[in-house]
Amino acid sequence: MKTTVDLPDDLFVAAKQRAAELREPLRTLIERSLRAELGRGTGRRQATPRTIRWVTVAGGLPPGVDVSSRAAMHDWLRTQR
């Protein structure tokens, strides 16, 4: 998979230099580094899973809102000001 990542210039240059020293593509260095980082613990206590409490409220669409038409929704919003 391809992706774009923003890195500080100094980190990018250091990574390119290290990859050249190891005579490997930057992609390989980054992949190996990520696998190593993700494979080891963070040194912090493992977080316990938390239960999400969903909060729901009674509601629905206000009377007169036509969700099938963007223009109608905008018109309705303008009348509510």
C-alpha positions as CSV (number, residue, x, y, z in Angstrom):
1,M,0.0,0.0,0.0
2,K,1.2,3.5,-0.7
3,T,0.8,6.3,1.7
4,T,2.3,9.8,2.3
5,V,3.9,10.7,5.6
6,D,5.2,14.1,6.7
7,L,8.6,13.8,8.3
8,P,10.9,16.5,9.7
9,D,13.7,17.2,7.2
10,D,16.5,16.2,9.5
11,L,14.8,12.8,10.2
12,F,14.3,12.2,6.5
13,V,17.9,13.0,5.7
14,A,19.2,10.8,8.5
15,A,16.9,7.9,7.3
16,K,18.1,8.2,3.7
17,Q,21.7,8.3,4.9
18,R,21.2,5.2,7.1
19,A,19.5,3.3,4.2
20,A,22.4,4.2,2.0
21,E,24.9,2.9,4.6
22,L,23.0,-0.3,4.8
23,R,22.7,-0.4,1.0
24,E,19.0,-0.9,1.1
25,P,16.0,1.1,-0.1
26,L,14.5,3.6,2.3
27,R,11.2,1.7,2.1
28,T,13.0,-1.4,3.6
29,L,14.5,0.6,6.4
30,I,11.1,2.2,7.3
31,E,9.2,-1.1,7.1
32,R,11.8,-2.8,9.3
33,S,11.7,0.0,11.8
34,L,7.9,0.1,12.0
35,R,7.7,-3.6,12.5
36,A,10.3,-3.4,15.3
37,E,8.5,-0.6,17.0
38,L,5.1,-2.2,16.7
39,G,6.4,-5.6,17.9
40,R,7.8,-4.3,21.2
41,G,6.0,-3.0,24.2
42,T,5.8,0.8,24.7
43,G,7.4,0.5,28.1
44,R,4.2,1.8,29.6
45,R,1.6,-0.2,31.4
46,Q,-0.8,-1.8,29.0
47,A,-4.1,0.0,28.9
48,T,-7.1,-1.9,30.0
49,P,-9.9,-2.0,27.4
50,R,-12.6,0.5,28.2
51,T,-16.2,0.0,27.7
52,I,-17.8,2.7,25.7
53,R,-21.0,4.0,27.2
54,W,-23.2,5.3,24.4
55,V,-25.3,8.3,25.2
56,T,-28.5,8.6,23.2
57,V,-31.2,11.1,23.3
58,A,-34.7,11.3,21.8
59,G,-34.7,13.3,18.7
60,G,-35.1,13.0,15.0
61,L,-35.5,15.5,12.2
62,P,-37.2,18.8,12.9
63,P,-40.5,19.2,11.1
64,G,-40.2,20.6,7.6
65,V,-36.7,19.3,6.9
66,D,-36.4,17.5,3.5
67,V,-33.2,15.5,3.7
68,S,-33.5,14.3,0.1
69,S,-32.7,17.8,-1.2
70,R,-29.6,19.7,-0.2
71,A,-31.2,23.0,-1.4
72,A,-34.3,22.4,0.7
73,M,-32.1,21.7,3.8
74,H,-30.2,25.0,3.2
75,D,-33.4,26.9,2.8
76,W,-34.7,25.4,6.0
77,L,-31.5,26.4,7.9
78,R,-31.7,29.9,6.5
79,T,-35.3,30.3,7.9
80,Q,-34.2,29.2,11.4
81,R,-31.8,32.1,11.9
